[in-house]
Amino acid sequence: MQGTASSLSKKMWGRSLAVAAGVYLFFVFYIFFYDQEFTLKSFAKTFAGTGNFLLASSFVLSSLGYFFDFLDSKVIYRKYLGLLGYFSALIYTILVAYIRPEYYFFGFFEHFWSSDILLGSTAMAILTAMALISNNRAMLWIGPARWRIFLRFGYLAFFLLVLRAILNQYVLVGADTVPEMWAVYLSYPDKLPPPRLLFSFVAMSVIFLRLGVEFDKWYRKPVVPLS
């Protein structure tokens, strides 16, 4: 029995790694064509994109599985895709600290209350906690019901990352405050969308889809007549 479980786990890891490799290659080409070069910063962006997409896939599988029965067999990949997404995001975090040590390493506490570090650190702390409890032993120790509730904090992490992306791009333009990089793209949509805009769109789609699941559950909830 244990051997069967181990064999299944290896198969899941193998397929998930293949998906992750494909996603990573996509972002390598995407970032290269967007930046028109491939620097260390571009290299870091590839892991940001890979982490974003894999984490989104992990969350989306749960929501899509709620609406479409044929995806039920794929929900088991949530754990593997989620962990690969987390480690990609962790590599991105380390690379960013290496690229700008005066801000993200030596100046971490000095800039801690900035939206960049505060929201990013909070999101990574949530994702780290989720990675640590993504095993059967933790589920049994915490309890299945509470364990599922804790894992849903991942949607909060995604929301914080979207908020961080928006706040990091804000500039004052006349009387209106708009995301500079996003506004440029919307004015000239013939170019590739900025990676941060693409990442935020993916994250917002995950959040709205989950809200759709919760709304549907509420809508379908039977009304208990007053006695």
Secondary structure, 3 states (H helix, E strand, C coil): CHHHHHHHHHHHHHHHHHHHHHHHHHHHHHHHHHHCCCCHHHHHHHHHHHHHHHHHHHHHHHHHHHHCHHHHHHHHHHHHHHHHHHHHHHHHHHHHHHHCHHHHCCCCCCCCCCHHHHHHHHHHHHHHHHHHCCCHHHHHHHCHHHHHHHHCHHHHHHHHHHHHHHHHCEEEECCEEEEHHHHHHHHCCCCCCCHHHHHHHHHHHHHHHHHHHHHHHHHHCCCCCCC
